[in-house]
Amino acid sequence: MASEIAPPEEGEAEGCIQCQRGSKLVLFVTGKCHWGCDYCPLSDNRRESPDMFANERRCTNFDEVIEEGKAMRATGTGITGGDPMLDFKKTVEAVKALKAAFGSEHHIHCYTSIPIKPEQARALGNAGLDELRFHLLDLTLSRYQESVTAAHQAGICVGVELPAEPDKEEKLLALLDELNDSPVQFLNLNELEITVGNQENMDVRGFNLAGGITAAAAGSAELGIRLKQVAKNMNLHVKFCTATFKDAGQLRNRFRRRAKATLRPYEILSNDDTILFGAIPCSLEDATDDVKELSENLGLIDAWIRYDATTQRIEIPLSAAEEIAEQLNVPVLMIEVHPTHERLEVGSVYLNDVR
């Protein structure tokens, strides 16, 4: 089942609340980033790429982005990268396009590591950006102070988002005091993850996995929880987000939301938030006759049976496939796909002994 959604914490950023529900479109505007952070988890196929992705879908224009947003009934969007400010024009266009398509209530937050200029902050505010999250590269506010102030004055909710690096406790404690006396409204601390993209760098720094099946670095969660306690009576909200929740919570909730919005009449949602249906291989030349015969024999209306020319198979409800499997001398299968735009097939099981 999808992760249970906890009630919002007092002062929690709206972007976080919507992400937890799985209702935010994730818009990757560019892979460009010139900082080279050693903990960056970005995959090789997106690193430095100019391509745009809406959730898992590669997009060439904003019409496709909007289409993906509608497919999951998005209530908001998180704009990420790379660093979105390295393609500033596209980022501003994205904010305007999303607001135009979904309305002013569509909540948009954006990430950057760049101390943007005041005029850039004003342009983002005028476009309709709701929330801007700064990644402070040196873990101090000094070089970002002007940017933070300008964004705040432009009507944007300003926050800071950082990984909880186990060897940076002193710097993060000092940063809390800086943030407490600034326009920054929240600090999000993410559990540091060890991934394929950053494992070598993490090994050099001496970080190990916390254990179990998590990708989290040992000591990161403990640090995040300590910092949250220290900030309990401060003027800003501090949130700690675990690696497990990001993967098994936010992602699963987003998958489930998209699946419910796009399920075909003959498909069902599994407990793993994948889509299941029955299928019978069929050539294109036989499709019309076979679909008609199956419809009549199973009593299926048009919406409950479909021929997919790409995979060359007839798709029907799984219950109908199970019912008819032993009566046919052709393969009958259960198909499992991810609820993404590409509908990646992740499993197929024969329901009879015909191969």
C-alpha positions in Angstrom: 0.0 0.0 0.0 1.1 3.6 -0.5 2.7 5.3 2.5 0.3 6.9 5.0 0.3 10.7 4.7 1.1 12.4 8.0 -0.7 15.6 8.9 1.3 18.7 8.1 3.6 20.1 10.8 3.0 23.6 12.1 4.9 26.0 9.8 5.7 23.3 7.2 6.3 24.6 3.7 3.4 24.1 1.3 5.7 22.5 -1.3 6.5 19.8 1.3 2.8 19.2 2.2 1.9 18.7 -1.5 4.9 16.5 -2.2 4.0 14.2 0.7 0.6 13.8 -0.8 2.2 12.8 -4.2 0.3 15.7 -5.8 3.2 17.7 -7.1 4.5 17.3 -10.7 8.3 17.1 -10.7 9.6 19.2 -13.5 13.3 18.8 -14.3 14.1 21.8 -16.5 17.8 21.2 -17.1 20.7 19.0 -16.0 23.2 21.9 -16.2 25.0 22.6 -13.0 28.5 23.9 -12.5 29.0 23.2 -8.8 29.9 19.5 -8.9 28.7 18.7 -5.3 30.2 15.4 -4.3 27.0 14.1 -2.8 24.9 14.9 -6.0 22.6 11.8 -6.6 21.8 12.8 -10.2 21.9 9.9 -12.7 24.3 10.0 -15.6 21.5 10.2 -18.2 20.3 13.5 -16.7 23.6 15.0 -15.5 24.5 18.1 -17.7 21.6 17.2 -20.0 19.6 20.0 -21.6 16.5 17.8 -21.8 13.4 18.5 -19.8 11.5 15.8 -17.9 8.0 16.0 -16.4 8.0 13.2 -13.8 9.5 10.3 -15.7 8.5 11.6 -19.1 11.0 13.3 -21.4 9.3 16.5 -22.8 10.2 18.7 -25.7 7.7 21.5 -25.0 5.5 22.8 -22.2 2.3 21.3 -23.8 3.7 17.9 -23.0 4.5 19.1 -19.5 1.0 20.3 -19.0 -0.3 17.0 -20.3 1.7 15.1 -17.7 0.4 17.4 -15.0 -3.2 16.8 -16.0 -2.5 13.0 -16.2 -1.7 13.0 -12.4 -4.1 15.8 -11.5 -1.2 17.8 -10.1 -2.0 20.5 -7.5 1.5 22.0 -7.8 4.9 21.6 -9.4 8.5 21.3 -8.0 11.0 22.7 -10.5 14.4 21.1 -10.2 17.6 20.2 -12.1 20.7 20.5 -12.3 20.2 24.1 -11.4 17.1 25.7 -12.9 18.7 29.1 -12.7 21.3 28.0 -15.3 18.4 28.0 -17.8 16.6 31.0 -16.2 14.5 31.8 -19.3 13.1 28.3 -19.5 12.4 28.3 -15.7 10.4 31.6 -15.9 8.5 30.3 -18.9 7.7 27.1 -17.0 6.3 29.0 -14.1 4.1 31.1 -16.4 3.0 28.1 -18.5 2.0 26.1 -15.4 0.1 29.1 -13.8 -1.7 29.7 -17.1 -2.7 26.1 -17.5 -3.7 25.2 -13.9 -4.5 28.6 -12.3 -2.9 30.8 -9.7 -3.6 28.3 -6.9 -1.2 25.8 -8.6 1.7 25.9 -6.1 5.2 26.1 -7.6 8.4 25.8 -5.8 11.9 25.9 -7.3 15.5 24.9 -6.2 18.8 26.7 -6.8 22.3 26.9 -5.5 23.0 30.2 -7.2 22.9 33.6 -5.4 20.5 35.1 -8.0 20.3 38.8 -8.7 17.5 40.9 -7.3 16.1 41.4 -10.8 15.9 37.7 -11.3 14.1 37.3 -8.0 11.6 39.9 -9.1 11.1 38.2 -12.5 10.4 34.9 -10.7 7.9 36.6 -8.4 6.2 38.4 -11.3 5.9 35.0 -13.1 4.1 33.6 -10.1 6.7 31.5 -8.3 5.4 30.7 -4.8 8.5 29.2 -3.1 12.2 29.3 -3.7 14.6 26.9 -1.9 18.3 27.8 -1.7 21.0 25.2 -1.5 23.8 27.0 0.4 27.0 25.6 -1.0 29.2 26.9 1.8 26.6 26.3 4.5 26.4 30.0 5.3 23.9 32.7 4.4 26.3 35.5 3.7 26.7 35.2 -0.1 22.9 34.5 -0.5 21.7 37.3 1.8 20.8 39.8 -1.0 19.1 37.0 -3.0 17.0 35.8 0.0 16.0 39.4 0.8 15.0 40.1 -2.8 13.0 37.0 -3.2 11.2 37.7 0.1 10.4 41.2 -1.1 9.1 39.8 -4.4 6.5 37.9 -2.4 8.2 34.5 -2.6 8.3 32.2 0.4 12.0 31.6 0.9 13.5 28.4 2.3 16.8 26.5 2.5 17.2 22.9 1.6 20.3 20.8 2.4 21.5 17.3 3.0 22.3 16.4 6.6 26.0 15.6 6.1 27.2 13.8 9.2 30.5 15.6 9.2 29.0 19.1 9.0 27.3 19.4 12.4 29.1 22.5 13.6 28.5 24.4 10.4 24.8 23.4 10.3 24.4 24.5 14.0 25.9 27.9 13.2 23.7 28.1 10.1 20.6 27.7 12.2 21.4 30.9 14.1 22.0 32.8 10.9 18.7 31.6 9.4 16.8 32.4 12.6 17.6 36.1 12.1 16.7 36.2 8.4 13.6 36.2 6.1 14.1 32.4 5.6 10.9 30.7 6.7 12.0 27.1 6.7 15.0 24.7 6.6 14.5 21.3 5.0 17.1 18.7 5.9 17.3 15.6 3.7 18.9 12.4 4.8 22.1 12.0 2.9 21.9 9.2 0.3 24.6 7.1 -1.2 23.7 6.3 -4.8 25.3 5.0 -8.0 26.0 8.6 -9.0 27.9 9.6 -5.8 29.1 6.3 -4.2 32.8 6.9 -5.1 32.8 10.4 -3.6 31.0 9.1 -0.5 33.6 6.4 0.0 36.3 9.0 -0.1 34.6 10.9 2.7 34.3 7.7 4.7 30.5 7.5 4.7 28.9 4.1 5.0 25.3 2.9 4.4 23.1 3.1 7.5 22.2 -0.6 6.9 19.2 -2.6 5.8 17.8 -1.8 2.4 18.1 2.0 2.8 20.5 4.1 0.7 21.0 6.5 3.6 24.4 7.4 4.9 25.1 6.4 8.5 24.8 9.2 11.0 22.7 11.5 8.7 19.3 10.7 10.3 20.7 11.2 13.8 22.1 14.6 12.9 18.9 15.7 11.2 16.8 14.8 14.3 19.3 16.7 16.6 19.1 19.8 14.5 15.3 19.7 14.4 15.3 19.6 18.2 17.8 22.5 18.5 15.5 24.6 16.3 12.4 23.8 18.2 11.9 27.3 19.6 13.3 29.2 16.6 11.5 31.5 14.2 11.8 29.1 11.2 10.4 25.6 10.7 12.9 22.8 10.4 11.9 19.6 8.7 13.9 16.3 8.4 13.0 14.0 5.5 14.3 10.5 5.4 15.6 8.7 2.3 13.0 5.9 2.9 10.1 8.3 2.9 11.3 10.1 -0.3 11.5 6.7 -2.1 8.7 4.7 -0.5 6.5 7.6 0.5 6.5 10.6 -1.9 7.3 8.6 -5.0 4.8 5.9 -4.2 2.1 8.4 -3.5 2.7 10.2 -6.7 2.6 6.9 -8.7 -0.6 5.9 -7.0 -2.2 9.3 -7.8 -1.2 9.1 -11.4 -2.4 5.6 -11.7 -5.8 6.4 -10.3 -6.2 9.3 -12.7 -5.2 7.3 -15.8 -6.5 3.7 -15.2 -8.2 2.2 -18.2 -11.6 0.6 -17.4 -10.1 -2.9 -17.6 -7.1 -2.2 -15.4 -6.6 -2.5 -11.6 -4.1 -1.0 -9.2 -1.9 -3.5 -7.3 -0.8 -3.2 -3.6 2.6 -2.1 -5.0 1.0 0.8 -7.0 1.6 -0.9 -10.3 -1.1 -1.5 -12.9 -2.4 -5.0 -13.7 -4.4 -6.4 -16.6 -4.8 -9.5 -18.7 -3.4 -9.9 -22.2 -3.6 -12.4 -25.1 -0.9 -12.2 -27.9 -2.6 -11.5 -31.3 -1.3 -10.5 -34.7 -2.6 -7.3 -36.3 -4.3 -9.2 -39.1 -6.3 -11.3 -36.6 -7.1 -8.5 -34.1 -10.5 -7.4 -35.4 -12.0 -10.9 -35.4 -10.4 -12.0 -32.2 -11.5 -8.9 -30.3 -15.0 -9.4 -31.6 -15.1 -13.1 -30.6 -13.7 -12.4 -27.1 -16.1 -9.5 -26.5 -19.0 -11.8 -27.3 -17.8 -14.8 -25.3 -16.9 -12.7 -22.2 -19.7 -10.1 -22.5 -17.2 -7.2 -22.6 -18.2 -3.8 -23.7 -15.8 -1.8 -25.9 -14.1 0.0 -23.1 -13.2 -3.2 -21.4 -11.2 -4.7 -24.2 -8.4 -3.1 -26.3 -6.0 -4.1 -29.0 -2.5 -2.7 -28.5 -0.7 -2.7 -31.9 2.7 -1.9 -30.4 2.8 -4.9 -28.2 0.5 -7.0 -30.5 -1.8 -8.2 -27.8 -5.4 -7.9 -26.7 -5.8 -6.4 -23.3 -8.7 -7.4 -21.0 -9.6 -7.4 -17.3 -7.3 -9.7 -15.3 -10.4 -11.4 -13.9 -11.6 -12.2 -17.4 -8.1 -13.5 -18.4 -8.0 -15.8 -15.4 -11.5 -17.1 -16.2 -10.7 -17.9 -19.8 -7.0 -19.0 -19.5 -7.5 -22.7 -19.4 -10.0 -22.7 -22.2 -7.6 -21.2 -24.8 -4.7 -22.9 -26.6 -2.9 -19.6 -26.9 -0.9 -17.8 -24.1 -2.9 -15.8 -21.6 -0.9 -13.5 -19.4 -1.1 -11.1 -16.5 0.8 -7.9 -17.3 2.2 -5.5 -14.8 3.3 -1.9 -15.8 4.4 1.2 -14.0 1.8 4.0 -14.0 4.1 6.4 -15.8 3.7 7.9 -19.3 5.9 5.2 -20.8 4.0 2.5 -18.9 7.2 0.5 -18.4 6.4 -3.2 -18.3 7.9 -4.7 -15.1 6.4 -8.2 -15.1 4.4 -10.8 -17.1 3.0 -14.0 -15.7 1.5 -16.9 -17.8 -1.9 -17.8 -16.6 -1.9 -21.1 -18.5 0.7 -23.6 -19.7 0.7 -22.5 -23.4 4.0 -20.8 -24.4 
